C-alpha cells in the first residue's frame, strides 16, 4: 500500500516563494544600480556647473571682445594672425524633453574675426583640395577664375574673415569621463581630451578660457587625448 505524501502546511506557497525571490533580486539590482546612478548625477552636476560658468564668461567676452593670440594657418598663403573675439554663447542639450532628464552635452560656440578679407590664389588643379580644406575648417568662401598678364589661369578663393570655433563637453557614462572636443580653438583642426570627473573643475575651465585667448596652453596638459588614452570595453 502506497500512501500519498500530503503537502507540508508549514512550507510557504509557490506564490510566496516567487515573491520572496523576486524581492531579493530587486534589492540586489537596486543596490548595484545605486553607484551608477550616483555617478550619473555627479556627472550631470559637473556639466551644469560648467554651463553656468561658461555662460557668464561668454557674456563678458562678448562685451570685451579681446584679441586672441593664436595663428590660424590653412595654407601657405592663408594665415590669420591674432583674430578678434567677435561673439559667442554657451548652450546645452538634454537627453529628452522632461525637465528631470540628464544633460546630453554642454557646448560653447564663438566667432573670431580678422580685419581684412582673405584671398587665396591657386593653380586650378589644386582648387579641389583647397576647397575641401576650407569646408573642413568651416570657412565660408566663394570662388572665381582669374587670368594674369601671361594668360595663366588661377582659381581665386575669397574667404570670409571669420573663424567658427566651439568646445563641447560630452559625458561618457559608461567610462565615467567627460570628453572635451575642441574645434578651431588654436588652429584649423579638432582635438578631443578625456577628463575624469574631478579634473573638470573651475581651475580647468579658467585654463580653457586662457587657452582660447592664446594666453596659455596649460589646458592641453590637464587631460590625455581621447584616442591616446584608449578605453577598455
Rosetta blueprint (number, residue, H / E / L):
1 X L
2 X L
3 X L
4 X L
5 X L
6 X L
7 X L
8 X L
9 X L
10 X L
11 X L
12 X L
13 X L
14 X H
15 X H
16 X H
17 X H
18 X H
19 X H
20 X H
21 X H
22 X H
23 X H
24 X H
25 X H
26 X H
27 X H
28 X H
29 X H
30 X H
31 X H
32 X H
33 X H
34 X H
35 X H
36 X H
37 X H
38 X H
39 X H
40 X H
41 X H
42 X H
43 X H
44 X H
45 X H
46 X H
47 X H
48 X H
49 X H
50 X H
51 X H
52 X H
53 X H
54 X H
55 X H
56 X H
57 X H
58 X H
59 X H
60 X H
61 X H
62 X H
63 X H
64 X H
65 X L
66 X L
67 X E
68 X L
69 X L
70 X L
71 X E
72 X E
73 X E
74 X E
75 X E
76 X L
77 X L
78 X E
79 X E
80 X E
81 X E
82 X L
83 X L
84 X E
85 X E
86 X E
87 X E
88 X E
89 X E
90 X E
91 X E
92 X E
93 X E
94 X E
95 X L
96 X L
97 X L
98 X L
99 X L
100 X L
101 X L
102 X L
103 X E
104 X E
105 X E
106 X E
107 X E
108 X E
109 X E
110 X E
111 X E
112 X E
113 X E
114 X L
115 X L
116 X L
117 X L
118 X E
119 X E
120 X E
121 X E
122 X E
123 X L
124 X H
125 X H
126 X H
127 X H
128 X H
129 X H
130 X H
131 X H
132 X H
133 X H
134 X H
135 X H
136 X H
137 X L
138 X L
139 X L
140 X L
141 X E
142 X E
143 X E
144 X E
145 X E
146 X E
147 X E
148 X L
149 X L
150 X L
151 X L
152 X L
153 X E
154 X E
155 X E
156 X E
157 X E
158 X E
159 X E
160 X L
161 X L
162 X E
163 X E
164 X E
165 X E
166 X E
167 X E
168 X E
169 X E
170 X E
171 X E
172 X E
173 X L
174 X L
175 X L
176 X L
177 X E
178 X E
179 X E
180 X E
181 X E
182 X E
183 X E
184 X L
185 X L
186 X L
187 X L
188 X L
189 X L
190 X E
191 X E
192 X E
193 X E
194 X E
195 X E
196 X E
197 X H
198 X H
199 X H
200 X L
201 X L
202 X H
203 X H
204 X H
205 X H
206 X H
207 X H
208 X H
209 X H
210 X H
211 X H
212 X H
213 X L
214 X L
215 X L
216 X L
217 X L
218 X H
219 X H
220 X H
221 X H
222 X L
223 X L
224 X E
225 X E
226 X L
227 X L
228 X L
229 X L
230 X L
231 X L
232 X L
233 X L
